[in-house]
Amino acid sequence: MDDKLAELHARNFPSAQDEALAVKPVDRYAGPESAYRLAFTDEAFLLREELRPVRMQLELLKPELIQQELGIESTIVIFGSARIPAPEDAQARLQEAQAIGDAAAVARAERALGMSRYYDEARRFAAMVTERTRDHHTPVVVVTGGGPGIMEAGNRGAFEIGGKSIGLNIVLPHEQAPNPYITPELCFQFHYFALRKMHFLMRSIGLVCFPGGFGTLDELFEVLTLQQTGKVRRRPVVLVGREFWSRLVDFAWLVETGMISPGDEKLFSVVDTADEAWEVLCGRYGFDASPTQTGHFADDI
């Protein structure tokens, strides 16, 4: 009976994988100039300029299908600078600069050490999200850009309490390898910035933005513009670091000069700590806001 059922559901045609494995090389047509290869196994063909729409579709589909298969439905995006080091690394650099006696290097290292507190806050926040939604009917998965700095801190916070996290890496001339804390089956690589940005937003229930440079600002203001114009649903956008953001962007001046409408400055919240960022999300979604060991994560590291 089982054989009959198997026959009932058997494929009518071989799969593409079966066909690719079954193809036997033919010496006469094995050279790079040959067009004999199956189209979907022919890398030179897939990389042609005319195939860009196909490559864009593949880049949209691959992360989408994998996340569907792994049951990823809701995410929290953590943005922030790749240049903010872990406190222990910042302290080591400061000691090196002091040993050399380079005043300029010492000043830079001291600034980096001061900024490294945001690494700890991102790490704590990612741990909070992962632990406190673990038993929720829709667990929330942390997603970052997959690189070092704040991105590493986000993936690390989830990793250290046994949770999954996503890394959406991008190919750049100077890009480092993906940080070591991303869940391997959720570590993706992108060529197209636009499609990477789509994946940041497609499942996100909130975005938490730590201090950063051009890349962070690009991602932040794209999200704010999409929400301002109604192209995406509104969701919490949290900026961590009151001093940093108040010095960087004068949002009140944008309202005063008419560059944005009154009320647009309420598209985001500004906080100082991981706990405050978590409270914003709790206010929107009703997550458990009670103190837990995770809430004091930074005290233990």
N, C-alpha and C positions, 0 to 999 in steps of 0.2 A: 504493500500500500504506500509506504514511504517513497519507493522508487517511482510509483505512478504520480504522486504529488510533486516530486522533484521534476519529473518530465513535464508536468502541467505548467510549472513556473520556469522552465528552462529558457535561456536566451535563444532568440531566433537567429541572432548574428553574433559573431565573436566580439568581445570588447576591444576597445582601442588598445588597451594594454596587451591583450592576447595577440593582436595583430602585430604590434610593435616588437614583441618578443619572438614572434614566429618568422619575421623577415630574415632571410639569409643574405649575407653580403655577396655581392657579385663583383668579382675583381675588376672587370672592365668598367663598371659604373660606381666604383668606390671612391673616386677622387673628389676633391672639393668642388670641382666644376660641374659635377654630375647633378642632375635634378631628380635622380632616382629615389631619393629618400621620401618616406611618408611626410606629408606636409607638417603634421603635428609633432614630428620628431626632428625636424630640420631647423636647427637653431638659426642658421644664416637667413633662412626664409622668414622666421618669426621676428627677426630683428630688423627687417627692412623698414624703411621710412613709411611705406604705404600700410604697414601692419600696425601702426600706432593705435588705431581704434581697438584692434584686437588685444593688444598688450594692455591697454587701459581697462578693458573689460576683464581680463584675467586678473589684473591687480585689484580690481574691485571684488571679484568673485572669490579669490582664494581665501582671504581673511574672513569673508562673510560665511562661506560654507564651513570652514573649520570651526568658527565660533558657534555656528548653529549646531554642528555635530557634538560640540563639547558643552552645549547647554548654556552658553553665555548670553544672558538677556539684558542685564543692566550693568553699567560701568560708571566709575567715577574717574574723571581725567585729572591727572596731576601734571601741570605745566611748571616749568622753571628752568633756571640756567644750568647748563652743563658745566659751568665754571665754578660753582659753589662746592667746595670740598667737604668731605666728612671732617668733623672736628679733630679727630686724631691725626688726620693727614695735614690739616691746617696747622696744628700745633707743631708737628714735626718740621714743616717748612719754616715756621717761625724760628724754631731752634737752630735750624741750619743757617738761616739768614743772620741770626745773632752771632753765631759762631764765626761766620765770615767777617762780620763787622760792617756790612753794607747797609747804610742808613736807609737808602731808598728801598732796598729789598725788604728790610725789616718793616718799613711802613706798609708796603704792599701785603706782606704776610700778616700783619696785625689786622688790616682791613679784611683779608680773607678769613681770618679766624673769627672776626666779628660776624661775618656773613654766614659762617658755617652753622650758626644756630638754626638757620632755615633748613639745613639738611636734616637736623634732628627733628624739627617740627614736621617735615614731610614724611619722614620715616615713622614717626608716631601716628600721624594722621592715617597713613596707609594701613598701619596695624589696626587702628580703631575701626576703619571701614571694613576690613576683612573679618576681624573677630566679631564685631557687633552685628553684622548682617549674615554671618555664617549659617545660622539656623532660620533665617528669614525665608518666606516662601519664594522670594527671588533674591538669592545672594548677590551682593554687589562686588564686582571685580575691579581692582585698580588697573588703570591703563596709563602708561607713560610713553614718551618718545623713545624709550629703550636705551638711551645713552648714559653718560656719567652724571655726576652732580645731583641735582634735585630729582632727575629721572631715576637714577640709581637708588636714591633714598626711598622713592615710592615703591619700586619693585622690592627693595630690601625689606621694608616694613612688612609687606605681605608675606614674603618668603620666610622671615624669621618666626612667624607664628603658624607656619604650615599651610599658608593660603596660596591660591593661584594669582598670577598677575600677568598682564599683557604688555608687550613692548612693540611699538610701531616704529621700527628703525627706518632711516632714510639714507640712501647712498649719497655721500658727499665727498669731495676731494680730500677733506681733512677729518672725516668722521672716524671715531674710534669704534672698536668692536662693541657689540651689545654688552651691557653690563651682565654680570654673572647671576643675577637674582631673578631674571625673567623665567617664567614657566616655559620650558623648551618648546612644547607644542603650541605655545601662544606667542612665540617670538617671530615677528614678521619683518620683512624687508621691502621697502618701497623705492620705486624710481620717481613716481609722480607725487609732488607735494599735495596737489589738489585731492588725490584719492586718499592719501594718508589723512588729510584733514577731515574728509568725509567719515573715515572710520573712527576718528576721535569722537565724532558727534553722533554717529548712527545709533549707539546703544547708551549714550551717556545720560545719567540722571542729574549730573552736576559736574562743574568744572572748578578746580581749586588751583589758583595761579600763585606761585611763589615768585620772588624777585628773579628777573631775567633780562636778557638783552633783546636784540632784534627778533630772533625766532620766537621767543616767548610773547613779545608784544604783537607780532604778526598773528599768532594763534589766538591771543586774547581778543584783539580788536575785530578779528573776523567773526568770532562767536558773538561779541556784543552787537556788531552790525547785523548779523543774521537775526538776532533776537529783536533788535530795534525795528527792523523792517518787516518782522513777522514771517520770515522765511523758515524759521524753526520755532518749535514751541519754547516757551520760556522755562528755564530751569535755573537753579541756583548757580551763580558765578561768584566765587569767593576769592578775594585778593588777600593774601597773607603778608603782613608787614606794613603797618600803617605809616611808619616814617618813610619807608622806601617809596610807597605808591603816592603819598602826599607830595613828596619832593619831585617825583618823576612826572606826574600828570596833574595839572590843575583842572579838575573836572568842573569845579564851580565857575571857572573862567570860561569854559566851553559853554556853559548854560548862559552866563551873563552876556557873552558876545553873540548868542543866538546860533552857535555852531551845532549845538544839540538842544533838544527841547527840554523844558522843565519836566522832571520825572525820569529822563533817560539816565540820570546819575543813580537811579534806584534799580537799574538793571543788574547791579552787583552789590555785594557786601564787602566791607573791609574789616579784617580781624588781625590779631597778632599771634594767635596760637592755634595749634591743632585742635585743642578742646573747643575753642570758639568756632572754628570752621565746622567741626562736627555738630555743634549746636544749631548752626544755620540749616544743615541738612535734616536734623531731627525736627526742626520747626516746620519744614516743608513736607517731610515724608513720614513723620511719626516714629522714627527709629528710637531704640532704647538710648536715652541720654544719661542714664545713671552711671556714676563713676565705676570703672573696673580697673583691673591691674593694667590693662592696655593703656588706660588714660594716663598712667604714670610711667609709660614705657621709657621715656628719656632719663628717668632717674636711675634706671637699672643698666644703662649702657655706658 
